[in-house]
Amino acid sequence: MDDRNAEPEGDVRIDRRSKRDPFGLISGGEGLITGTVVCAAVIAYGGGHVDSTAQLCLAIFGTVLVYWVAHLHARTLGAAVTHGHHPLVALRLALHETWPIAGASVLPILVLLVADVAGASLRTAAWTALIATIVLLTAYSYLAGARSGLSPWGRVASAAVGAGIGLLVAALKVALH
């Protein structure tokens, strides 16, 4: 039984998983990837439509927050309806499962802020953050290939798919600006 189906007394399973994977890098991979792609899309679009790094950071944070709250709500209701969980239990489980979506915004925002402090232009900071998201998507995809037992070439192919998604977002940026 997976953790989405855990009853309140099954919370020990969540606690054990949290100790092994405290940042949700393995168990929250779906959310990390979704949040990273959302960040990349906001950077791709917003980089040419805002006036400052601060505005771009707020756009990333706000957009990811909306996506996260929508996903949190959907997971909460889904667990309550499908599995009959009490709404508060369903919310607690959903919070644990979905926080990586919001957490994914931290690195791109940090990259933007560091680039800004280092004196980079908004355009350079946005490209730097976008490249960081492409590297993250590539790394997540490689990790997925490795954890699923793919051969070295399979891992590279998996990483190439992740990089391809990131490059597709970069192409969007070029097309919009």
N, C-alpha and C positions, 0 to 999 in steps of 0.2 A: 504494500500500500504506500502511495507517495504522500508527501506532507500535506498536499491540498486536501486529502481525505482524512487527515488526522483529527480525531475528536479531542476535546480539551485535555483528556488524560494522555493524549499522544504528544503533548508539548515537549516531553523529554527529547523526542526525536529532533525537534527544531533546535533545542538547546545544544544537543550534541553536534548537529550540523554546523551551527553557528561557531562553535569552538574550533572545528576543523577548517572552516571557510569563513572567517569573521567578516570579510569584506564582500562576500557574495560573488567573488570572481568566478567560481565554478558553478555554484547552485543558482546564481542570478545571471548567468550568461545571456539569456534571452533579453533581460532588461537592460543589461550593459550595452548590448549590441543595438537594441532599439533606441536607447538614450543617446548613444554615440552617433547613430545615423541622423537622429533629429537634430543634434548639435551641429553636425556637419552641414545639414540642409539650411539651418538658420544662418550659419557662418557664410555659406555660399550665397544666400540671398541677401542677408543683412549687411554683409561687408561692403556692398556698394550702395546701400540705401540708408545708412546711419551716418551721423557726423562725428562719433567718438567711439573709442574702445569701451567706455562705460555704457553707452547705449547698446552696443553689440552684446556686451556681457548681460545686460538686463534683458535683451531680446532672447538670448539663449536661455537664461534662467527662467523667464516667464513662459516661453514655449515648452520647455521640458517640464516645468511644473504643471502646465495644463495637460500635457500628455500623461504624466504620471498620475494626476488626480483622476483622469478619465479611466486609466487602466486599473487603478486602485478601486474605484467604484465598481467597474465591471467585474473584477475578481471577487470583491466582497459580495455583490449580489449573486454572482454565479455560484459561489460556495454556499450561500444561504438557500438558494433555490434548488440547486442540483444535489447538494449533500445534506440539506436540512440543518446546517450549522446555525447557531444563534448569530444574529448580525454582529454582535461585538466579538465573538470568537472568529467569525469570518473576516471581520475588519483586521483583527490582530494578525491572522494568518496572511491576509493580503498585504498588510504593511511589511511583513517580513519578506514576502516574495517579490514585491514590486519596488522596494526602495532603490535597487540598482538603476532603475530608469532615471530617477532624479540624481543619483550619485554620479552618473556618467557625465554630467555637465561640469563636474569639478575640474577635471584635467583641461578641457578646452578653455574654460574661463581662466584658469591659472596660466596657461600658455599665453592667452591674450594679455593678461595683466603684466606678466613678466616681460613680454615683448614691448608693451607700452612703457613700462618703467625703464627698459633698456634704450628707449628713444626711437623705437620702430614706428613707422607710419601706420595708420589704421590698415591700409592695404597690405603691408608686409605682415603685420600682426595677424590679420585674418588668414592670409595664406599659410603662415606658420601654424596657426591653430588647426586649419583644415588639413594640413599635412600630418599633424599629430593625430587627428581622428582617423586618417587613412592608415597610419601605422598601427593604431589601436585595433581597427577592424581587421587588418592583416594578422596581427598577433592573436586576436581572439579566434580567428578562423584557423590559424595554425594549431593553436591549443586544442580546438575542437577535433581537428584531425588526429592529433597525437593521442588525446584521451579516448578517441573511438577506435584506436588500434590501427590506423592507416599506416601504410608503408611510408618511408621518407618522401617518395614522390607523391603519394596521396596527400601527405601533409602540405607539401609545397602547392599542390593543386588546390587544396582547401584554402590555403593562405592567398592564393591568386584570386580566388572567388571573392574573398573579403576585400582584397585590394581593389578588385574590379568594381565593387559596390562603392568604395570610397572614391575611386577615379570617376565613376559616373556622376557622383555629387560634384566633384571638381569640374567636370565638363559642364554641369549646370551653372556653376559659378562663372565660367568663361562665357557661356552663352548669355547669361543675364547682364554681363557688364561690358 
